[in-house]
Amino acid sequence: MDSTIINLIIQAVAGAIGGNAAGSAMKNASLGGAGNTIAGAIGGVGGGQLLTALIPMLQGTAGGGFDIGAIIGQVVGGGVGGAILTAIVGLIKNSMAKA
């Protein structure tokens, strides 16, 4: 399997986890279970890709090998990106519902 696909999967899963964590930590920004998961996965892919563009060594090693540092970087970037996007979307949604 191509390393780019593996990176996207890692980022999406980590983002979904980060989105659900942010939703449960910030009750006023929660989008519900499915909303937190979807927003987190999208944010995880975006955040992971942004972090990979800024730090190219997070792309992993060529030739299909796995670098544990690159995997950890993808998980952190995806999780943080997912949490941030979930919090932003949740706050915007709740502020529009109040208006």
C-alpha positions in Angstrom: 0.0 0.0 0.0 1.3 3.5 -0.9 2.7 5.5 2.0 0.5 8.4 1.1 -2.7 6.3 1.6 -1.4 5.0 4.9 -0.6 8.6 6.1 -4.2 9.7 5.1 -5.7 6.8 7.0 -3.6 7.5 10.1 -4.5 11.2 10.0 -8.2 10.5 9.5 -8.4 8.0 12.4 -6.4 10.3 14.7 -8.5 13.2 13.7 -11.7 11.4 14.4 -10.4 10.5 17.9 -9.2 14.1 18.4 -12.6 15.4 17.3 -14.5 13.2 19.7 -12.1 14.1 22.5 -12.7 17.8 21.8 -16.4 17.3 21.6 -16.6 15.5 24.9 -14.2 18.0 26.6 -16.1 21.1 25.3 -19.8 20.4 25.7 -20.7 23.8 24.2 -18.8 22.9 21.0 -20.0 19.3 20.6 -21.6 18.3 17.3 -22.8 15.0 18.4 -21.1 11.7 17.9 -21.2 11.5 14.1 -20.6 15.2 13.7 -17.5 15.1 15.9 -16.2 12.1 14.0 -16.7 13.6 10.6 -15.4 17.0 11.4 -12.4 15.4 13.3 -11.5 13.2 10.4 -11.6 16.1 7.9 -9.6 18.3 10.3 -7.2 15.4 10.9 -6.4 15.0 7.2 -6.1 18.7 6.8 -3.9 19.2 9.9 -1.8 16.2 9.1 -1.2 17.3 5.5 -0.3 20.8 6.7 2.2 19.4 9.2 3.7 17.1 6.6 4.1 20.0 4.2 5.9 22.0 7.0 8.0 19.1 8.2 8.8 16.8 5.2 10.4 14.1 7.3 7.0 13.1 8.5 6.2 11.6 5.1 8.0 8.4 6.2 10.7 6.5 4.5 10.7 5.5 0.9 10.4 1.9 -0.1 7.4 1.0 2.1 9.3 1.0 5.4 7.7 2.4 8.5 9.3 5.1 10.6 7.9 5.3 14.1 8.7 9.0 14.4 6.8 9.7 11.2 3.8 7.7 12.4 3.8 9.5 15.7 4.0 12.8 13.9 1.0 11.8 11.7 -1.0 10.8 14.8 -0.2 14.1 16.6 -0.9 16.3 13.5 -4.1 14.4 12.8 -5.4 14.5 16.3 -4.7 18.1 16.9 -6.1 19.1 13.5 -9.3 17.1 14.2 -9.7 18.6 17.6 -9.2 22.2 16.4 -11.6 21.9 13.4 -14.3 20.2 15.6 -14.0 23.0 18.2 -14.2 25.7 15.5 -17.2 24.2 13.7 -19.0 23.5 17.0 -18.6 27.0 18.2 -19.7 28.5 14.9 -22.7 26.1 14.8 -23.7 27.0 18.4 -23.3 30.7 17.9 -25.4 30.6 14.8 -28.1 28.7 16.6 -28.3 31.3 19.3 -28.7 34.2 16.8 
